[in-house]
Amino acid sequence: MCRVTPPLTRRAILRAGLTVTAGTIAVTTIGACDTGPSPEQVTAAALVPLADAALADQAAAQSLAPRAPEYAGALGVVAAQRGEHARALREEITRLDEETAGRIATPAASTSAPASAAPGDASITAPTPAAPTTVPALREQLSSSARAAGDATANLTGYPAGLAGSISASVTSMVEVQLG
């Protein structure tokens, strides 16, 4: 005897459609789960300490200038250059991850805010570290900043690595030429 199978029923088609829909939603939901920070967020986070150091160095040079009049011109150059370093780092961090840019500390002693900082910016005000009271102490602080920027280049690639490397070279030349 010959058996003929009945065609698909409505219920079978609806069950299959619901199964496919539920599977699609489940795959989409699982795929959207957070897997940790993106490479851009990691790079931005690596640049934040360099920006903080640039702002601290700028504030230190500005506060030391009145106490070391023989170095006032050089300290002005150091403050201006470190301010530019902070600005460039902030722009790169913002380009990579705007949320991370809000973690850049702003030293309370700094008298000039970066041009990109808007009123109500989410910047964090850092406790002001003891500012160097002598030019040799500032040289040591700047040398430490240069080493940190140089060390950061080992973990960075592309433009951020070049930025950190050029900042390291610039700060080293400030220590040797401007304050040498």
C-alpha positions in Angstrom: 0.0 0.0 0.0 1.1 3.5 -0.8 1.3 6.1 1.9 0.8 9.7 1.1 2.1 12.2 3.7 -0.1 15.0 4.5 1.1 18.5 3.5 2.5 20.8 6.3 -0.1 22.1 8.6 -0.5 25.7 9.6 0.6 24.9 13.1 3.8 23.3 11.9 4.6 26.3 9.8 3.9 28.7 12.7 6.1 26.6 15.0 9.0 26.7 12.5 8.6 30.4 12.0 8.7 31.1 15.8 11.7 28.8 16.2 13.6 30.7 13.5 12.6 34.1 14.9 13.6 33.1 18.5 16.9 31.7 17.2 17.7 34.9 15.3 16.9 37.0 18.4 19.1 34.8 20.6 22.1 34.9 18.2 21.8 38.7 17.9 21.6 39.2 21.6 24.6 36.9 22.3 26.6 38.7 19.6 25.9 42.1 21.1 27.3 41.1 24.5 30.1 43.2 25.8 33.4 41.5 25.2 35.5 44.1 27.0 37.2 47.3 25.9 37.8 47.9 22.2 41.3 48.5 20.9 40.5 52.2 20.6 39.5 52.3 24.3 42.7 50.6 25.3 44.8 53.0 23.3 42.9 56.0 24.6 43.3 54.7 28.2 47.1 54.4 27.6 47.3 58.0 26.5 45.4 59.4 29.6 48.4 59.3 32.0 50.5 61.1 29.3 47.9 63.9 29.1 47.7 64.1 32.9 51.5 64.4 33.1 51.5 67.1 30.4 49.0 69.2 32.4 50.9 68.7 35.6 54.2 69.7 33.9 52.5 72.8 32.4 51.2 73.8 35.8 54.6 73.2 37.5 56.5 75.3 34.9 54.0 78.1 35.3 54.2 78.1 39.1 58.0 77.9 39.1 58.5 80.8 36.7 58.1 83.6 39.3 60.5 81.9 41.7 63.2 81.3 39.1 63.4 84.6 37.1 66.6 83.6 35.4 64.7 80.7 33.8 61.4 82.6 33.2 61.7 82.5 29.4 62.6 78.8 29.3 59.8 77.9 31.8 57.4 79.8 29.6 58.4 77.7 26.6 58.1 74.5 28.7 54.7 75.5 29.9 53.5 76.4 26.4 54.9 73.2 24.8 53.5 70.9 27.5 50.1 72.7 27.1 50.3 71.8 23.4 51.2 68.3 24.2 48.1 68.0 26.5 45.9 69.5 23.8 47.2 67.0 21.1 46.8 64.1 23.5 43.2 65.2 24.5 42.3 65.5 20.8 43.6 62.0 20.1 42.0 60.5 23.1 38.7 62.1 22.2 39.0 60.8 18.6 39.6 57.3 19.9 37.0 57.3 22.7 35.1 60.3 24.0 34.2 58.7 27.2 37.8 58.0 28.1 38.6 61.7 27.4 36.5 62.6 30.4 39.0 60.8 32.6 41.8 63.3 31.9 42.5 65.1 35.1 42.8 68.9 35.2 45.3 70.2 37.8 43.8 72.8 40.0 46.9 75.0 39.6 46.5 75.2 35.8 45.6 78.7 34.8 44.8 78.0 31.2 42.3 75.3 30.1 42.7 73.6 26.8 40.8 75.2 24.0 38.8 72.0 23.4 37.4 72.0 27.0 33.8 73.1 27.0 32.0 74.6 30.0 30.6 71.7 32.0 33.2 69.4 30.7 33.3 66.0 32.5 37.0 66.5 33.3 38.1 65.3 36.7 39.9 67.8 38.9 43.0 66.0 40.3 44.5 66.7 43.6 47.4 69.1 43.0 50.7 67.3 43.6 53.5 69.2 45.3 54.9 71.4 42.6 58.6 71.3 42.1 60.2 74.2 43.9 63.5 74.2 41.9 64.5 74.0 38.3 66.4 70.7 38.9 63.2 69.2 40.5 61.2 70.3 37.4 63.9 68.7 35.2 63.5 65.4 37.0 59.7 65.6 36.7 60.0 66.3 32.9 62.5 63.5 32.5 60.0 61.2 34.2 57.3 62.4 31.8 59.6 61.8 28.8 60.4 58.3 30.0 56.7 57.5 30.4 55.9 58.7 26.9 58.8 56.7 25.5 57.7 53.6 27.3 54.1 54.1 26.1 55.3 53.8 22.4 56.1 50.1 22.9 52.4 49.3 23.5 51.0 51.6 20.9 50.7 51.5 17.1 50.1 54.0 14.3 49.5 57.7 15.0 49.2 57.3 18.8 52.7 55.7 18.9 54.1 58.5 16.8 52.5 61.1 19.0 53.9 59.6 22.2 57.3 59.2 20.6 57.4 62.8 19.4 56.3 64.0 22.8 59.0 62.0 24.5 61.6 63.5 22.2 60.3 67.0 22.7 60.3 66.8 26.4 63.8 65.3 26.4 65.0 68.2 24.3 63.3 70.7 26.7 65.1 69.2 29.6 68.5 69.3 27.8 68.2 72.5 25.9 65.7 74.8 27.6 66.6 73.9 31.2 70.1 72.5 30.7 
